[in-house]
Amino acid sequence: MTRALAIAFAACVASTCSESTFFANGAGGADQDVKDVQQCPYHYRPIRRLSAASEIPAALAEEEPFILGGDFVASWPGWKKWSLDYFVKEYGESESAAADGEYPTIELKMGASYFKAPFSEIASRVRKGELVYGALSLDYAERSRLMEDAIVPPGMDDAPIMDCLKTKHGTMADEFLKSFFWSQIFVGAEGTGMEMHKDNLRTEIWSAQLTGEKQLVACNPRKSGTVYPEEYGDRAYVNAFDPDMKEFPNFAQSDCVWGALQPGELIHWPSTWYHQTKNTRGISLAVSGMSIGRSIASKFLVTLDNHIHSNDNIGAALRECIASSDLPAYEK
Ligand SMILES: O=C(O)CCC(=O)C(=O)O
């Protein structure tokens, strides 16, 4: 974006999009300096903030991203023990996927910057300040250990489905969790992030920020043309953190929301929303998971059937486990 355009955008809208909530300490007692107020750079609406878990069912029905603010995650047993050191100790040997290089560090096309490495190696490169962003996709046993220390809110809890998969289909639970990146631990250096994309299964996603700050822009799929999606695939070409309005003029008509996630906050978004992230302060450490409500389950199964990593057995097992799970219902 040219400087003149940037100023015009900022002048007309920035005042609608300020963030003032912050939490002073990260998970595991990590010191954080997150006291300055954040400003939304462009024409984005602030992501809606809820103050209590009781507001979740109504928020899920809105089909828009939301943040459970303040110290929500601090009430989880994991808050006191989770840290990068802790995850390295618990999961250090597990192979993780990562990318290095300039922002957006993680681009969804297969690129030379992708590599696989033990989680401990990725953590160590991030600690050294290298521009590395990685994610460990957990298998069933790893995920179960992690989730013992989480209190995933009602409407986002996938435990009944995953437990059914493990009990009835054994290793298929691991295959499913790993190949669909279902439950993840993200670690990234300041200045890394993921390009604009939408997720390729019809799920909902939550992410709990443990240390560092992560900014997220999410754009309404009802106006998906305005983010310039690729014709076949899940990426979109706009960089919402520095939009080139000459190349992508229709982005001015987009309907996007923005938020700066602080340690202790949990964000939730529907997978249909295009989204882009940037780690903007300190080492960003987050845990995330997918969930399925009753009202999107049938759409989820269709997307699963069409997915490149799926097969008839996975489809049948998920159908069985979804049918036998008491999924939360929220109107869509
Ligand atoms: O947390 C991030 O940086 C990106 C996560 C994301 O885009 C995803 O899980 O689809």
PDBQT file of the ligand as one rigid body, heavy atoms in Angstrom, charges set to zero:
ROOT
HETATM    1  O1  LIG A 401      -1.853 -19.461  14.525  1.00  0.00    +0.000 OA
HETATM    2  C1  LIG A 401      -1.472 -19.141  13.402  1.00  0.00    +0.000 C 
HETATM    3  O2  LIG A 401      -0.527 -18.393  13.201  1.00  0.00    +0.000 OA
HETATM    4  C2  LIG A 401      -2.219 -19.598  12.191  1.00  0.00    +0.000 C 
HETATM    5  C3  LIG A 401      -3.170 -20.694  12.463  1.00  0.00    +0.000 C 
HETATM    6  C4  LIG A 401      -4.016 -20.978  11.283  1.00  0.00    +0.000 C 
HETATM    7  O3  LIG A 401      -4.135 -20.193  10.391  1.00  0.00    +0.000 OA
HETATM    8  C5  LIG A 401      -4.730 -22.212  11.184  1.00  0.00    +0.000 C 
HETATM    9  O4  LIG A 401      -4.614 -23.077  12.074  1.00  0.00    +0.000 OA
HETATM   10  O5  LIG A 401      -5.479 -22.363  10.206  1.00  0.00    +0.000 OA
ENDROOT
TORSDOF 0
